[in-house]
Amino acid sequence: MKRNWPVFFIVFIFIAGGSRIAYPDEQSVSSLYPASTWYNDKLPTYYFYNTESNFNNFAAVKMGFDVYLENRGGYLLQPFDLRENFEKAIREKKGDIYLLSSWHLKELQRKKVPLKIALIATSKGNTTQRKVLSAKKEITDVSMLKNTVVAAAGSEEYVHSILKKILGKEQEALLKDIKILIVPKDIDAVMAVGFGMATAAISAESGLDKLAAMSPNYFKELHSLGFSEKDYLLIAATLNKPDQQETQLLEVLRKMSEEETGLENLKMLGIDGWRTVR
């Protein structure tokens, strides 16, 4: 069940000494200026959509990548804010390289979309991550999450899928009694627990590492109620075996971390490099 906060309900999230005000029911920047309007069918293009985050800085990401790519083949990045538009573009074979989450890739493969992994993203040397369900220590068991709010970043379908896996068969019935608070990033989810906006949070382990460095005292107040299985980070995929042009596009991606400007762009996607599939 998705949360349904009043429009005047304001969440304050303090990150790295700054502050962020989120109005849960307001329109996002991307809905006012849809990413799908940037489509250009004349140039080789990377298509990007991530079910595991809810950032709305599409314009900044697109501009950063397009400037970087201009002198490296003249390629483009096409970010999407709506899953249905991204999947429609895949079905119509409009893109060349598709950047998406491992969970989303598996969902599409189950629908017989023949996407194949070409590159796997890295973060601090890791290519996989697992999600953690965290709460304050007075919440001793997942059964205590009935009629509570769980904060998480990502699409609602994705969050429900991960929460279902973490809860397991024995506690699956709890799902209908848990409200989901969707936030932009993992760090926002765990901070929402500290500010009393949620009882528990789903985040990647890296999100908890960030919290431990940023607010060690608050980090000590939390404990883990469950874990998901490890899964790949962001995936670069193609619909078929890469042709010459797609191979060039993949090579540009793979080398981005070797340059400071390329690395800065990758970090906007929450990663720091790419590896070929072994």
LUMTITOR-874710 format. One record per residue (C-alpha): residue number from 1; residue in three letters; x, y, z. Coordinates in Angstrom, 2 decimals, padded with zeros to 5 digits, m for minus. Each point is the difference from the previous one (the first is absolute). Layout:
N
<i->NUM&aa->ALA&px->X&py->Y&pz->Z>
...
END
This chain:
278
<i->1&aa->MET&px->000.00&py->000.00&pz->000.00>
<i->2&aa->LYS&px->001.49&py->003.34&pz->m001.01>
<i->3&aa->ARG&px->000.03&py->002.86&pz->002.52>
<i->4&aa->ASN&px->m002.47&py->002.79&pz->m000.56>
<i->5&aa->TRP&px->001.26&py->003.02&pz->001.93>
<i->6&aa->PRO&px->m001.91&py->003.34&pz->m000.02>
<i->7&aa->VAL&px->001.46&py->002.53&pz->m002.41>
<i->8&aa->PHE&px->001.08&py->002.31&pz->002.84>
<i->9&aa->PHE&px->001.99&py->m002.81&pz->001.65>
<i->10&aa->ILE&px->003.68&py->000.94&pz->m000.21>
<i->11&aa->VAL&px->002.96&py->m002.28&pz->000.55>
<i->12&aa->PHE&px->003.28&py->001.59&pz->001.02>
<i->13&aa->ILE&px->003.07&py->m002.06&pz->m000.88>
<i->14&aa->PHE&px->003.39&py->001.31&pz->001.08>
<i->15&aa->ILE&px->002.92&py->m001.30&pz->m002.02>
<i->16&aa->ALA&px->003.66&py->000.95&pz->000.34>
<i->17&aa->GLY&px->m000.74&py->003.23&pz->001.80>
<i->18&aa->GLY&px->m002.65&py->001.14&pz->m002.47>
<i->19&aa->SER&px->m003.74&py->m000.46&pz->m000.09>
<i->20&aa->ARG&px->m002.55&py->m001.30&pz->m002.42>
<i->21&aa->ILE&px->m003.75&py->000.64&pz->000.08>
<i->22&aa->ALA&px->m002.15&py->m002.60&pz->m001.76>
<i->23&aa->TYR&px->m003.70&py->000.47&pz->m000.65>
<i->24&aa->PRO&px->m001.21&py->m003.58&pz->m000.57>
<i->25&aa->ASP&px->m002.91&py->000.90&pz->m002.27>
<i->26&aa->GLU&px->001.57&py->002.76&pz->m002.05>
<i->27&aa->GLN&px->000.81&py->m000.37&pz->m003.70>
<i->28&aa->SER&px->003.58&py->m000.89&pz->m000.79>
<i->29&aa->VAL&px->002.16&py->002.08&pz->m002.29>
<i->30&aa->SER&px->000.09&py->m002.95&pz->m002.40>
<i->31&aa->SER&px->m003.78&py->m000.11&pz->m000.26>
<i->32&aa->LEU&px->m000.06&py->003.67&pz->m000.95>
<i->33&aa->TYR&px->002.81&py->m000.47&pz->m002.53>
<i->34&aa->PRO&px->m000.31&py->m003.66&pz->m001.08>
<i->35&aa->ALA&px->003.26&py->m001.77&pz->m000.78>
<i->36&aa->SER&px->m001.70&py->m001.79&pz->m002.88>
<i->37&aa->THR&px->m000.23&py->003.26&pz->m001.94>
<i->38&aa->TRP&px->003.77&py->m000.02&pz->m000.45>
<i->39&aa->TYR&px->000.01&py->m003.00&pz->m002.33>
<i->40&aa->ASN&px->002.23&py->000.32&pz->m003.08>
<i->41&aa->ASP&px->m000.14&py->m002.86&pz->m002.48>
<i->42&aa->LYS&px->002.91&py->001.26&pz->m002.11>
<i->43&aa->LEU&px->002.87&py->m000.60&pz->002.42>
<i->44&aa->PRO&px->001.12&py->m003.16&pz->001.85>
<i->45&aa->THR&px->m001.57&py->000.19&pz->003.44>
<i->46&aa->TYR&px->000.26&py->m001.48&pz->003.50>
<i->47&aa->TYR&px->m003.46&py->m000.45&pz->001.54>
<i->48&aa->PHE&px->m000.11&py->000.25&pz->003.81>
<i->49&aa->TYR&px->m002.65&py->m000.83&pz->002.58>
<i->50&aa->ASN&px->000.63&py->m001.25&pz->003.56>
<i->51&aa->THR&px->m002.75&py->m001.63&pz->002.08>
<i->52&aa->GLU&px->002.20&py->000.33&pz->003.12>
<i->53&aa->SER&px->000.10&py->003.79&pz->000.32>
<i->54&aa->ASN&px->m002.30&py->003.00&pz->m000.33>
<i->55&aa->PHE&px->002.26&py->002.90&pz->m000.86>
<i->56&aa->ASN&px->m001.43&py->002.78&pz->m002.14>
<i->57&aa->ASN&px->003.19&py->001.65&pz->m001.28>
<i->58&aa->PHE&px->m000.49&py->m001.43&pz->m003.50>
<i->59&aa->ALA&px->001.06&py->003.24&pz->m001.67>
<i->60&aa->ALA&px->003.30&py->000.10&pz->001.91>
<i->61&aa->VAL&px->000.73&py->m003.67&pz->m000.75>
<i->62&aa->LYS&px->m000.82&py->000.39&pz->m003.68>
<i->63&aa->MET&px->002.01&py->003.19&pz->m000.39>
<i->64&aa->GLY&px->003.02&py->m001.46&pz->001.80>
<i->65&aa->PHE&px->000.03&py->m003.16&pz->m002.09>
<i->66&aa->ASP&px->m000.71&py->001.73&pz->m003.31>
<i->67&aa->VAL&px->002.84&py->002.50&pz->000.53>
<i->68&aa->TYR&px->002.34&py->m002.84&pz->000.93>
<i->69&aa->LEU&px->m001.09&py->m002.16&pz->m002.95>
<i->70&aa->GLU&px->000.14&py->002.81&pz->m002.58>
<i->71&aa->ASN&px->003.69&py->m000.54&pz->m000.73>
<i->72&aa->ARG&px->m000.11&py->m003.76&pz->000.51>
<i->73&aa->GLY&px->m002.19&py->m000.98&pz->m002.89>
<i->74&aa->GLY&px->m002.74&py->002.63&pz->000.25>
<i->75&aa->TYR&px->m002.28&py->m002.41&pz->001.85>
<i->76&aa->LEU&px->m002.95&py->000.96&pz->002.24>
<i->77&aa->LEU&px->m001.52&py->m001.07&pz->003.30>
<i->78&aa->GLN&px->m003.80&py->m000.29&pz->000.14>
<i->79&aa->PRO&px->m001.23&py->m000.22&pz->003.63>
<i->80&aa->PHE&px->m003.59&py->m001.09&pz->000.70>
<i->81&aa->ASP&px->m002.19&py->000.90&pz->002.95>
<i->82&aa->LEU&px->m002.80&py->m002.45&pz->m000.87>
<i->83&aa->ARG&px->000.51&py->m003.74&pz->m000.15>
<i->84&aa->GLU&px->m002.69&py->m000.55&pz->m002.63>
<i->85&aa->ASN&px->001.68&py->002.45&pz->m002.40>
<i->86&aa->PHE&px->003.38&py->m001.66&pz->000.50>
<i->87&aa->GLU&px->m001.42&py->m003.47&pz->m000.64>
<i->88&aa->LYS&px->m001.91&py->001.24&pz->m003.04>
<i->89&aa->ALA&px->003.26&py->001.36&pz->m001.42>
<i->90&aa->ILE&px->001.65&py->m003.40&pz->000.52>
<i->91&aa->ARG&px->m002.85&py->m001.82&pz->m001.73>
<i->92&aa->GLU&px->000.28&py->002.43&pz->m002.91>
<i->93&aa->LYS&px->003.81&py->m000.47&pz->m000.03>
<i->94&aa->LYS&px->000.63&py->003.74&pz->000.10>
<i->95&aa->GLY&px->003.11&py->m000.06&pz->002.15>
<i->96&aa->ASP&px->003.44&py->m001.50&pz->m000.51>
<i->97&aa->ILE&px->001.10&py->m000.69&pz->003.59>
<i->98&aa->TYR&px->m002.48&py->m000.32&pz->002.89>
<i->99&aa->LEU&px->001.05&py->000.92&pz->003.55>
<i->100&aa->LEU&px->m002.28&py->m001.53&pz->002.63>
<i->101&aa->SER&px->m000.05&py->m001.80&pz->003.32>
<i->102&aa->SER&px->000.64&py->m003.72&pz->000.27>
<i->103&aa->TRP&px->m003.49&py->m000.46&pz->001.48>
<i->104&aa->HIS&px->m001.58&py->001.78&pz->m002.98>
<i->105&aa->LEU&px->002.06&py->m002.06&pz->m002.44>
<i->106&aa->LYS&px->m001.32&py->m003.22&pz->001.54>
<i->107&aa->GLU&px->m003.57&py->001.29&pz->m000.10>
<i->108&aa->LEU&px->000.37&py->000.77&pz->m003.72>
<i->109&aa->GLN&px->001.62&py->m003.36&pz->m000.72>
<i->110&aa->ARG&px->m002.98&py->m001.68&pz->001.67>
<i->111&aa->LYS&px->m002.14&py->001.85&pz->m002.55>
<i->112&aa->LYS&px->002.16&py->m001.51&pz->m002.78>
<i->113&aa->VAL&px->001.84&py->003.26&pz->m000.75>
<i->114&aa->PRO&px->003.38&py->m001.31&pz->m001.26>
<i->115&aa->LEU&px->002.30&py->002.41&pz->001.85>
<i->116&aa->LYS&px->003.55&py->m001.24&pz->000.57>
<i->117&aa->ILE&px->002.49&py->001.30&pz->002.56>
<i->118&aa->ALA&px->003.01&py->001.70&pz->m001.60>
<i->119&aa->LEU&px->001.51&py->001.95&pz->002.91>
<i->120&aa->ILE&px->m000.50&py->m000.03&pz->003.77>
<i->121&aa->ALA&px->000.38&py->003.17&pz->002.05>
<i->122&aa->THR&px->002.40&py->000.21&pz->002.92>
<i->123&aa->SER&px->000.02&py->001.96&pz->003.24>
<i->124&aa->LYS&px->003.14&py->000.00&pz->002.14>
<i->125&aa->GLY&px->001.15&py->m003.17&pz->m001.71>
<i->126&aa->ASN&px->m003.28&py->m001.86&pz->000.47>
<i->127&aa->THR&px->m002.35&py->m001.12&pz->m002.77>
<i->128&aa->THR&px->m002.74&py->m001.28&pz->002.31>
<i->129&aa->GLN&px->m002.01&py->001.34&pz->002.91>
<i->130&aa->ARG&px->m002.68&py->m001.22&pz->002.36>
<i->131&aa->LYS&px->m002.85&py->001.91&pz->001.55>
<i->132&aa->VAL&px->m000.40&py->000.29&pz->003.76>
<i->133&aa->LEU&px->m003.19&py->000.51&pz->002.01>
<i->134&aa->SER&px->001.02&py->002.19&pz->002.96>
<i->135&aa->ALA&px->m001.83&py->001.37&pz->003.00>
<i->136&aa->LYS&px->000.71&py->001.40&pz->003.45>
<i->137&aa->LYS&px->000.92&py->m002.64&pz->002.55>
<i->138&aa->GLU&px->m003.38&py->000.10&pz->001.76>
<i->139&aa->ILE&px->m001.44&py->m001.63&pz->m003.14>
<i->140&aa->THR&px->001.30&py->m003.45&pz->000.79>
<i->141&aa->ASP&px->m001.81&py->m002.02&pz->m002.66>
<i->142&aa->VAL&px->m001.58&py->000.54&pz->m003.42>
<i->143&aa->SER&px->m003.40&py->m000.94&pz->001.44>
<i->144&aa->MET&px->000.07&py->003.38&pz->001.79>
<i->145&aa->LEU&px->m000.19&py->001.76&pz->m003.39>
<i->146&aa->LYS&px->m003.73&py->m000.61&pz->m000.32>
<i->147&aa->ASN&px->m001.84&py->003.31&pz->m000.58>
<i->148&aa->THR&px->003.26&py->001.95&pz->m000.31>
<i->149&aa->VAL&px->001.83&py->001.95&pz->m002.70>
<i->150&aa->VAL&px->003.09&py->m001.29&pz->m001.79>
<i->151&aa->ALA&px->002.12&py->002.52&pz->m001.92>
<i->152&aa->ALA&px->001.87&py->m000.96&pz->m003.17>
<i->153&aa->ALA&px->001.34&py->001.38&pz->m003.27>
<i->154&aa->GLY&px->m001.21&py->m001.40&pz->m003.31>
<i->155&aa->SER&px->m003.20&py->m000.82&pz->m001.79>
<i->156&aa->GLU&px->m002.87&py->m001.26&pz->002.13>
<i->157&aa->GLU&px->m000.04&py->m003.34&pz->m001.83>
<i->158&aa->TYR&px->003.72&py->m000.45&pz->000.59>
<i->159&aa->VAL&px->m000.25&py->000.86&pz->003.71>
<i->160&aa->HIS&px->m002.90&py->m002.43&pz->000.52>
<i->161&aa->SER&px->001.97&py->m002.73&pz->m001.77>
<i->162&aa->ILE&px->003.09&py->000.51&pz->002.19>
<i->163&aa->LEU&px->m002.03&py->000.29&pz->003.21>
<i->164&aa->LYS&px->m001.86&py->m003.21&pz->m000.86>
<i->165&aa->LYS&px->003.29&py->m001.85&pz->m000.45>
<i->166&aa->ILE&px->001.41&py->001.35&pz->003.26>
<i->167&aa->LEU&px->m003.13&py->m000.88&pz->001.98>
<i->168&aa->GLY&px->m000.14&py->m003.52&pz->m001.41>
<i->169&aa->LYS&px->m002.98&py->m002.33&pz->m000.23>
<i->170&aa->GLU&px->m000.68&py->000.00&pz->003.74>
<i->171&aa->GLN&px->m000.52&py->003.77&pz->000.21>
<i->172&aa->GLU&px->m001.26&py->000.68&pz->m003.54>
<i->173&aa->ALA&px->m003.49&py->000.80&pz->001.31>
<i->174&aa->LEU&px->001.44&py->003.15&pz->001.63>
<i->175&aa->LEU&px->000.37&py->001.66&pz->m003.40>
<i->176&aa->LYS&px->m003.63&py->001.09&pz->m000.17>
<i->177&aa->ASP&px->000.35&py->001.77&pz->003.37>
<i->178&aa->ILE&px->003.21&py->001.91&pz->m000.77>
<i->179&aa->LYS&px->m000.02&py->003.44&pz->m001.60>
<i->180&aa->ILE&px->002.89&py->000.94&pz->m002.27>
<i->181&aa->LEU&px->001.58&py->003.46&pz->000.15>
<i->182&aa->ILE&px->001.85&py->000.55&pz->m003.29>
<i->183&aa->VAL&px->003.10&py->002.21&pz->000.32>
<i->184&aa->PRO&px->002.69&py->001.04&pz->m002.52>
<i->185&aa->LYS&px->003.02&py->m001.88&pz->001.38>
<i->186&aa->ASP&px->001.01&py->m002.73&pz->002.45>
<i->187&aa->ILE&px->001.46&py->002.53&pz->002.43>
<i->188&aa->ASP&px->m003.36&py->001.80&pz->000.05>
<i->189&aa->ALA&px->m001.70&py->m003.27&pz->000.96>
<i->190&aa->VAL&px->002.18&py->m000.67&pz->003.04>
<i->191&aa->MET&px->m000.15&py->003.66&pz->001.05>
<i->192&aa->ALA&px->m003.81&py->m000.18&pz->m000.18>
<i->193&aa->VAL&px->000.12&py->m002.53&pz->002.86>
<i->194&aa->GLY&px->002.07&py->002.39&pz->002.09>
<i->195&aa->PHE&px->m002.46&py->002.84&pz->m000.57>
<i->196&aa->GLY&px->m002.97&py->m002.19&pz->000.90>
<i->197&aa->MET&px->m001.46&py->000.03&pz->m003.51>
<i->198&aa->ALA&px->000.38&py->m003.79&pz->m000.28>
<i->199&aa->THR&px->000.38&py->m002.96&pz->002.34>
<i->200&aa->ALA&px->002.42&py->m001.86&pz->m002.26>
<i->201&aa->ALA&px->002.00&py->000.56&pz->m003.16>
<i->202&aa->ILE&px->001.18&py->m002.03&pz->m002.95>
<i->203&aa->SER&px->003.42&py->001.03&pz->m001.29>
<i->204&aa->ALA&px->003.09&py->m001.44&pz->m001.59>
<i->205&aa->GLU&px->002.81&py->m000.85&pz->002.40>
<i->206&aa->SER&px->001.92&py->002.92&pz->m001.53>
<i->207&aa->GLY&px->m002.76&py->002.32&pz->001.22>
<i->208&aa->LEU&px->000.58&py->m001.19&pz->003.57>
<i->209&aa->ASP&px->003.76&py->000.44&pz->m000.46>
<i->210&aa->LYS&px->m000.66&py->003.60&pz->m001.02>
<i->211&aa->LEU&px->m002.18&py->000.50&pz->003.07>
<i->212&aa->ALA&px->002.69&py->m001.47&pz->002.28>
<i->213&aa->ALA&px->002.53&py->002.52&pz->m001.33>
<i->214&aa->MET&px->m002.41&py->002.92&pz->000.09>
<i->215&aa->SER&px->m001.75&py->m000.65&pz->003.33>
<i->216&aa->PRO&px->001.67&py->m002.81&pz->002.00>
<i->217&aa->ASN&px->m002.14&py->000.54&pz->003.10>
<i->218&aa->TYR&px->m003.24&py->m000.34&pz->m001.95>
<i->219&aa->PHE&px->001.39&py->m003.00&pz->m001.89>
<i->220&aa->LYS&px->000.53&py->m001.78&pz->003.36>
<i->221&aa->GLU&px->m003.71&py->000.37&pz->000.75>
<i->222&aa->LEU&px->m000.92&py->m002.20&pz->m002.97>
<i->223&aa->HIS&px->000.17&py->m003.72&pz->m000.57>
<i->224&aa->SER&px->m000.81&py->m002.31&pz->m002.87>
<i->225&aa->LEU&px->m003.25&py->m001.95&pz->m000.18>
<i->226&aa->GLY&px->000.77&py->m001.81&pz->m003.25>
<i->227&aa->PHE&px->001.92&py->m000.08&pz->m003.25>
<i->228&aa->SER&px->m000.71&py->m000.60&pz->m003.66>
<i->229&aa->GLU&px->002.19&py->m002.18&pz->m002.17>
<i->230&aa->LYS&px->002.95&py->001.67&pz->m001.71>
<i->231&aa->ASP&px->m000.66&py->001.34&pz->m003.46>
<i->232&aa->TYR&px->001.89&py->001.93&pz->m002.66>
<i->233&aa->LEU&px->000.12&py->003.77&pz->000.04>
<i->234&aa->LEU&px->m000.98&py->001.91&pz->m003.15>
<i->235&aa->ILE&px->000.14&py->m002.02&pz->m003.24>
<i->236&aa->ALA&px->000.93&py->001.07&pz->m003.54>
<i->237&aa->ALA&px->m001.93&py->m002.29&pz->m002.34>
<i->238&aa->THR&px->m000.63&py->m000.54&pz->m003.71>
<i->239&aa->LEU&px->m002.84&py->m001.72&pz->m001.83>
<i->240&aa->ASN&px->002.34&py->m002.15&pz->m002.05>
<i->241&aa->LYS&px->003.67&py->m000.81&pz->m000.20>
<i->242&aa->PRO&px->001.66&py->003.46&pz->m000.19>
<i->243&aa->ASP&px->000.70&py->001.16&pz->m003.54>
<i->244&aa->GLN&px->002.95&py->002.27&pz->m000.85>
<i->245&aa->GLN&px->m001.77&py->003.21&pz->001.02>
<i->246&aa->GLU&px->m001.33&py->m001.45&pz->003.25>
<i->247&aa->THR&px->003.47&py->m001.37&pz->000.79>
<i->248&aa->GLN&px->001.37&py->003.54&pz->m000.36>
<i->249&aa->LEU&px->m002.72&py->001.36&pz->002.28>
<i->250&aa->LEU&px->000.82&py->m002.63&pz->002.62>
<i->251&aa->GLU&px->003.71&py->000.79&pz->m000.21>
<i->252&aa->VAL&px->m000.70&py->003.70&pz->000.64>
<i->253&aa->LEU&px->m001.99&py->m000.97&pz->003.09>
<i->254&aa->ARG&px->002.71&py->m002.37&pz->001.23>
<i->255&aa->LYS&px->002.67&py->002.72&pz->m000.22>
<i->256&aa->MET&px->m002.00&py->002.77&pz->001.69>
<i->257&aa->SER&px->001.54&py->m000.63&pz->003.42>
<i->258&aa->GLU&px->003.49&py->000.64&pz->m001.41>
<i->259&aa->GLU&px->m000.74&py->003.73&pz->m000.32>
<i->260&aa->GLU&px->m001.08&py->002.39&pz->002.73>
<i->261&aa->THR&px->m002.94&py->001.40&pz->m001.97>
<i->262&aa->GLY&px->m001.15&py->m003.49&pz->m000.92>
<i->263&aa->LEU&px->000.20&py->m001.12&pz->003.63>
<i->264&aa->GLU&px->m002.02&py->003.03&pz->001.12>
<i->265&aa->ASN&px->m002.77&py->m000.97&pz->m002.41>
<i->266&aa->LEU&px->000.01&py->m003.61&pz->001.16>
<i->267&aa->LYS&px->m000.38&py->001.13&pz->003.61>
<i->268&aa->MET&px->m003.23&py->001.77&pz->m000.95>
<i->269&aa->LEU&px->m001.30&py->m003.51&pz->m000.77>
<i->270&aa->GLY&px->001.29&py->m001.31&pz->003.34>
<i->271&aa->ILE&px->002.88&py->m002.01&pz->m001.48>
<i->272&aa->ASP&px->003.72&py->000.49&pz->m000.66>
<i->273&aa->GLY&px->000.83&py->m002.34&pz->m002.87>
<i->274&aa->TRP&px->m000.92&py->m002.86&pz->m002.31>
<i->275&aa->ARG&px->001.28&py->m003.55&pz->m000.45>
<i->276&aa->THR&px->m000.45&py->m002.40&pz->m002.85>
<i->277&aa->VAL&px->m001.93&py->m003.21&pz->000.69>
<i->278&aa->ARG&px->002.30&py->m002.91&pz->000.78>
END
